[in-house]
Amino acid sequence: MIELHRATKTYGHGPARVVALHECSISILAGRMVALVGRSGSGKSTLLNLIGGVDRPSSGAVRVAGRDLSTMTEAELVLFRRRSLGYVFQSFHLLPELTAFDNIAVPWLLDRALTARRRREIDDLLARLGLADKRAKYPDELSGGQQQRIALARAIVHRPMVVLADEPTGNLDTRSGREILDLMCQLQAEFATTIVMATHSEEAASRCQDRILLDDGKVLKLEQGVAM
């Protein structure tokens, strides 16, 4: 599903040149929940950005579902990110002017494809997340845990092939963080979505099926079948 072949990402030139990721070669199977672990600056976010088509590799190849992201035009990448990927961020990134319902609907609103059936699906998802009564609330009227549930719903509502999560529990208390991890595991199993999660949390990493350890921009180890 996700393949990187000697993918390298550098920033700057000359003495200011920084190698954020160095000749990374990994394969991530479809339908797996994978943790990217390592200290700050190890290359986790850079790797997420390459998989998500936010950045292009300086050299090497990045393929998602057989498509080489480095050869896509910007317009193709925009459509690919919108229709095939979902994102969960540490800081939620909900749109403050939209209600909880409309924040979840964003992937379909962008495609002008919010049908009556899809509205019902969003309401069903809100009910599953225990947020049916928050449907018309705005982000500043929700707790951090509630905002992250909305962000998770937005990431998965359009059934993307891959969900990329960057420290999804980083801004949450212990209880809310565990609830988000529970939901991620449930939704990943139900929809067979590939989830790639960058995290500093050992608890979050332990919930993943596979683990990729990075340090100084290099992949040190790939562990499979490590979920507890």
N, C-alpha and C positions, 0 to 999 in steps of 0.2 A: 504493500500500500504506500508506504513512505520510504524512499531510498535517497540517501546522500552518498555521493561518490567523490571522495577527496575534496569535499566542499571547504573552501577557505574564504574567510571574510576579513578584509583589512580596511582600516580607516587611516586617512592622512597619507603623507608622503615624506620621504627622507627621514631625518631624525625624529620627526613626529609620527612616523608610521606605527600603527598599533595592529597587531594580529589578534583579532577577537576570536576567531575560530580557525584552526589549522588542520587542513586535510582530513576533515571529518568524514568517515565512511561508516554508515549504519543502515540497518533495515528495520523498520517497525511494521509488524504484521497488522493487518486490518482487524478491527474489533478488539484491540487491546487497550488497556489503560496503562500508560507508561509515565514514570517519574523521571524528570531530569534533575539530578542532584549535584551539588558542588557548592563551594564557597562563592561569595559575591565576586563577580568578575571572571568566573570560570568559563563563561560562554553560554550559559543556559538561555538567557533572553535572546542572544544573537541566533542561536539555533532555532528557537521558536519563530523568530522573525523570518528566517530563511524558509522554514517549512510553510509559514503563512504567506509567503510572497510579499512581505512588507519590505524586505531587503533582498537584493540579488547577490549571489556569491561572486566574489572577485575572481574565483576560478573553481573548477569542478562543477558538478551537476546536482540539482535537487529535483526529485520526481515525486509527485503525489498522484496516486491512482494512474500511473503510467504517463503522466504529463510532465514534461520538463519545464519547470517554472521559469528557468533562466532564459528560455527562448520565446516566452510569451510577450506580446505587446502590453503596454500599460492598460489599454482598454480590456484586453483579455484577462489580465490579472485582476482588475476591478470586479469583473463578472465572476471570475473563479472564486475570489475571496467571499463575495456576497452570497453565492449560491452553494458553495461546496464546503465552506469553513464556518465555524462558530468560535467566538472568543469570550473568555472570562478573565477579567483583570482584577488585580488586587484592589484597585480603587473604584471598582464597579462600573464607572463610565456610563451611567445612565443619563439620558437626556433630561435635564431638569424641567423642561417645558412640557414634557409628555407624561401622561398618567402611567401607572404600572402596566395596564393593558396595552397601551400604545407603545411603550418601550419594548415589550415582548414582541409586538407586531412589526417592529422595524424591518426585519428581513423581507417581509412581504409588502410592507408599505413602499419600500424602495423599488420593488418590482411592480408596484401598482396591482398587486394580486391578492389583496385581502378579501377573500370570498366569505360568504356566510358560513360555509363549512369550516373555514379556518378560524373564524371568530369563535365558533363553538369549541374548536380544539384549544384555543388560548384559554377560554373560560374553564375547560376541563383541566388544563395544566395548572391554572391558578388554584383550582380546588385541590388538586393533588399536592400542591406545595403549601397548602394551608393558608392561602392568601386570597381566597375568594372575596373576602370583605375588604380587601385593599385594592380592588380592581380600579377604582377611580382616584386613588391616592397618588400624589406626586412624590418623587424621590425624597424630598426634604421632610416628608411626613412619615417616612419609613425608617425603621432601625437598620443598622448595618447588615445584620443577618437577613432581614427582609429584602434589602436592596440586592444583596448577593444572590438570593433566590430568584429575583426577577432577572438579574443578569444571566444566571444559569439557564433560565427558561428561554430568554432571548437567544442564547447561544445554540440551543438544541431544537427550538420549535420548528425550524424548517428542515429538520432531519439532515444535517450536514454530514459529509463523509468523515470530517475530522473536527474535533473541538480542541482548541489551544487554550490552556489555562496558565496564566502567569501569577504565581503566588495567590491562588484563589482564597486561601484562608488567612492571608497575612494581616488583614485589617480587622479580623474578627476575634471575639473572645473564644475560649476553649469550647464551650457548648455550641455556639453558632458554627464554629469551624467544623466540628464533628457532624453537625446536621447537614452542612453543605457537602461534606465528603460522602455521607450516607446517600444523599440525593444524586450526587455524581455517579456513584457506583450503581445505584438503581437504574438511572436513565441510560448509562452506558451499556448495562446488561440488556435492558429492554430494547434499545434501538440499535445495538451492535455498532455503536459509534466508536471510532478510534479517538481516545483522549490522550493528549500529550501535555503533561503538567510540570512546569518548573516550580520547584519548591525547596525551601530550607527546612520544612517540617518533616521530621522523621515519621511522625504519625501519618501525615499525608502520603509520604512515599511508601509506607508499609501497606497502604490500601491498594497500591497499584500492582498489576500483574508482572510488570517488567520495570527494570531500573537502569538508567544510563548515568554513569558517574563521569563528570567532566572536571578538568582542572587545567587552568592556564590555556584555555582554548582547545584542549585536546580531549578526546574520549579515552578515558583510562580503563573503563570496564563496562560491559553490558551483561546485566544479570536478568535472566528470564525465569518466570514462575516464582517470584519472591513474595507475592501478596500473602498476608497473614489471614 
